[in-house]
Amino acid sequence: MDNITLMEYWINSSNRDYESMKKNFEIKQYTWALFIGHLMIEKLLKGLYAKNNTDNPYTIKSHNLLALAQKCNIELTDEQVQKLKMITQFNISARYEDYKNEFYELCTEEYTTEQINNIEEVRTWLKELLAEK
């Protein structure tokens, strides 16, 4: 698969996850909304990596958003670094049993709303990078 086709694959998959994140938030499945939000950002980063690497568009197999962003060779502000680190935690916290209960307790409507807003800001930024020629 060439890099542009792979990039489009990741973008399309991320767009489907975005809709799932919103639906899970609407039905108050807050932990899953944040988990899917993480997947959505991960896929956009993998799409960005594919866009920027014509010779080898397949990125590292990682769920660490900061590591993926660094592989994309993009400049990150301190705020973006912090948001990527926070969003990465949603993957771990929703996935592993020993973190699930603690994460469930943390995910109030207020907390989740704040984090969804952060995820959407990161999504907008990454979509802008993906749209650049």
C-alpha positions in Angstrom: 0.0 0.0 0.0 1.4 3.4 -0.9 1.7 6.1 1.7 -1.3 8.2 0.6 -3.6 5.2 0.5 -2.4 4.2 3.9 -2.9 7.7 5.2 -6.4 7.8 3.9 -7.1 4.4 5.5 -6.0 5.8 8.9 -8.1 9.0 8.5 -11.2 7.1 7.5 -10.8 4.7 10.4 -10.2 7.6 12.7 -13.4 9.4 11.5 -15.4 6.3 12.3 -13.9 6.2 15.8 -14.7 9.9 16.3 -18.4 9.1 15.7 -18.1 6.2 18.2 -16.5 8.4 20.8 -19.3 10.9 20.5 -22.0 8.2 20.8 -20.4 6.6 23.8 -20.2 10.0 25.5 -23.9 10.6 24.7 -24.9 7.4 26.4 -22.6 8.2 29.4 -20.1 5.4 28.6 -17.3 7.8 29.6 -14.4 5.4 29.9 -15.1 3.9 26.5 -15.5 7.4 25.0 -12.1 8.3 26.2 -10.6 5.0 25.2 -12.0 5.4 21.6 -10.8 9.0 21.6 -7.3 7.7 22.2 -7.6 5.3 19.3 -8.9 8.1 17.1 -5.8 10.2 17.8 -3.5 7.2 17.4 -4.8 6.6 14.0 -4.4 10.2 12.9 -0.8 10.1 14.0 -0.3 6.9 12.1 -1.9 8.6 9.1 0.5 11.6 9.5 3.4 9.2 9.7 2.3 7.5 6.5 1.9 10.9 4.7 5.4 12.0 5.7 7.2 8.7 5.0 6.9 7.7 1.4 9.6 5.0 1.5 8.2 3.2 4.6 4.8 4.5 5.6 4.2 1.8 8.3 4.9 3.3 11.7 6.0 1.7 14.9 3.5 -0.6 16.6 2.8 1.6 19.6 -0.1 3.1 21.5 2.1 5.8 23.0 0.9 9.0 21.3 3.9 11.1 22.2 6.3 8.5 20.7 4.2 8.3 17.5 4.1 12.1 17.3 7.9 12.3 17.7 8.3 9.7 14.9 6.2 12.0 12.6 9.0 14.7 13.1 6.5 17.4 14.0 7.2 20.3 16.4 5.2 20.0 19.6 4.4 22.7 22.1 4.6 21.8 25.8 0.8 21.9 25.9 0.5 19.4 23.0 3.0 17.1 24.7 0.9 17.2 27.9 -2.3 16.5 26.0 -0.7 13.5 24.2 0.6 12.1 27.4 -2.8 12.5 29.1 -4.7 10.9 26.2 -2.3 8.0 26.1 -3.3 7.2 29.6 -6.9 6.5 28.4 -5.7 3.6 26.4 -4.0 2.0 29.4 -6.6 2.9 32.0 -9.5 1.5 30.0 -7.7 -1.6 28.8 -6.1 -3.2 31.9 -8.2 -4.6 34.8 -6.0 -3.2 37.6 -6.6 0.4 36.3 -10.3 0.0 35.1 -12.1 0.7 38.4 -9.9 3.7 39.3 -10.4 5.1 35.8 -14.1 4.5 36.0 -14.3 6.5 39.2 -12.3 9.3 37.6 -14.5 9.6 34.5 -17.2 11.9 35.7 -19.3 13.8 33.2 -17.3 17.0 34.0 -13.9 15.3 33.7 -14.8 13.4 30.5 -16.2 16.6 28.9 -12.9 18.4 29.6 -10.9 15.5 28.1 -13.2 15.1 25.1 -12.5 18.8 24.4 -8.8 18.2 24.6 -9.1 15.2 22.3 -11.1 17.3 19.8 -8.4 20.1 19.9 -5.7 17.5 19.2 -7.9 16.0 16.4 -8.3 19.4 14.8 -4.6 20.1 14.9 -3.7 16.7 13.4 -6.3 17.0 10.7 -4.8 20.4 9.7 -1.4 18.8 9.4 -2.8 15.9 7.4 -4.5 18.4 5.0 -1.3 20.4 4.3 0.3 19.8 0.9 
